[in-house]
Amino acid sequence: MGQLSTHVLDTAHGRPAAGMAVTLQRLDTDGQAHTVREIRLNADGRGDGPLLDETAMAVGRWRLVFAVADYFRAQGVALPEPPFVDVVNLDFGIADASAKYHVPLLVSPWSYSTYRGS
């Protein structure tokens, strides 16, 4: 039963990135991005349910767009203009539509990292 989910942790404050805007896009063969879904993360820094469930999962290239600078500004963090980390575009592939893909993001105003979670 395939699904896609995400989770964002604010490493500058040591808490989930509640309220961050996240956009899921499908990338076609020529690199054009098509928005599939837009969400705001809940108090646990997650979406309410999967971004893609078993009926929507599809093999292909995908992008998660995380509105990092907007999130930190809303937390009262003074950022330079332009911010060092503004929007994180994370391109990844789904090779098996029946598998679970979890894409965590650890983020601060100055850095980010990601991995394929479980």
C-alpha positions as CSV (number, residue, x, y, z in Angstrom):
1,M,0.0,0.0,0.0
2,G,2.0,3.0,-1.3
3,Q,1.9,6.5,0.1
4,L,3.9,9.7,0.4
5,S,4.3,11.7,3.5
6,T,6.5,14.5,4.9
7,H,7.6,15.8,8.3
8,V,9.5,19.1,9.0
9,L,11.5,19.8,12.1
10,D,12.7,23.4,12.9
11,T,16.2,22.6,14.2
12,A,16.8,26.3,15.2
13,H,14.0,26.1,17.8
14,G,14.0,22.3,18.5
15,R,10.3,21.8,17.5
16,P,8.1,20.7,14.6
17,A,7.6,23.4,11.9
18,A,3.9,23.9,12.6
19,G,2.2,26.0,10.0
20,M,4.8,25.8,7.2
21,A,3.4,25.8,3.7
22,V,4.3,22.8,1.6
23,T,3.5,22.2,-2.1
24,L,3.6,18.9,-3.9
25,Q,4.3,19.0,-7.6
26,R,4.6,16.3,-10.3
27,L,7.4,16.9,-12.8
28,D,6.8,15.8,-16.3
29,T,9.4,14.5,-18.7
30,D,10.5,18.0,-19.9
31,G,10.8,19.3,-16.3
32,Q,7.6,21.2,-16.1
33,A,6.1,21.2,-12.6
34,H,2.4,20.7,-12.0
35,T,1.0,21.4,-8.6
36,V,-0.9,18.4,-7.1
37,R,-1.5,19.6,-3.6
38,E,-0.8,22.5,-1.2
39,I,-0.9,22.0,2.6
40,R,0.0,23.6,5.9
41,L,1.8,21.4,8.4
42,N,0.0,20.6,11.6
43,A,1.2,21.0,15.2
44,D,3.4,17.9,14.8
45,G,5.1,19.4,11.6
46,R,3.2,16.8,9.4
47,G,0.4,16.9,6.9
48,D,-3.0,15.6,8.1
49,G,-2.8,12.3,6.3
50,P,-0.5,11.3,3.4
51,L,0.3,13.7,0.5
52,L,-0.4,10.8,-1.8
53,D,-2.4,7.8,-0.9
54,E,-2.4,4.4,-2.6
55,T,-4.8,5.5,-5.3
56,A,-2.7,8.6,-6.2
57,M,0.8,7.2,-5.9
58,A,2.6,7.1,-9.3
59,V,6.1,6.3,-10.5
60,G,7.9,9.4,-11.7
61,R,9.7,12.6,-10.7
62,W,8.2,14.7,-7.9
63,R,9.0,17.9,-6.1
64,L,8.2,19.1,-2.6
65,V,8.4,22.9,-2.1
66,F,8.9,24.1,1.4
67,A,8.3,27.8,2.3
68,V,11.1,28.0,4.8
69,A,11.7,31.8,5.0
70,D,8.0,32.6,5.3
71,Y,7.8,30.0,8.2
72,F,10.8,31.5,10.1
73,R,9.5,35.1,9.5
74,A,6.2,34.0,11.0
75,Q,8.1,32.7,14.0
76,G,9.6,36.2,14.6
77,V,13.1,35.3,13.2
78,A,14.9,38.3,11.7
79,L,16.2,37.2,8.3
80,P,18.5,39.0,5.9
81,E,17.0,40.1,2.6
82,P,17.3,38.0,0.6
83,P,17.2,35.1,3.1
84,F,20.0,32.5,3.0
85,V,17.4,29.6,2.9
86,D,14.2,30.9,1.3
87,V,12.3,28.1,-0.5
88,V,13.6,24.5,-0.4
89,N,12.8,22.7,-3.7
90,L,13.3,19.0,-3.0
91,D,13.2,16.9,-6.2
92,F,12.9,13.1,-5.7
93,G,11.8,10.0,-7.6
94,I,9.1,7.4,-6.8
95,A,10.3,4.2,-8.4
96,D,7.8,1.9,-6.7
97,A,4.2,3.2,-6.4
98,S,3.3,0.4,-3.9
99,A,6.0,1.5,-1.4
100,K,5.9,4.0,1.4
101,Y,7.9,7.1,0.8
102,H,8.5,9.5,3.8
103,V,10.5,12.7,3.1
104,P,11.6,14.5,6.3
105,L,13.2,17.9,6.2
106,L,15.4,19.3,9.0
107,V,15.7,23.0,8.6
108,S,17.0,26.2,10.1
109,P,17.4,29.7,8.6
110,W,20.9,28.7,7.6
111,S,20.8,25.0,6.6
112,Y,18.7,22.0,5.7
113,S,19.0,18.3,5.2
114,T,16.7,15.5,4.1
115,Y,16.7,11.7,3.7
116,R,14.3,8.9,2.8
117,G,12.6,8.1,6.1
118,S,10.5,5.2,7.1
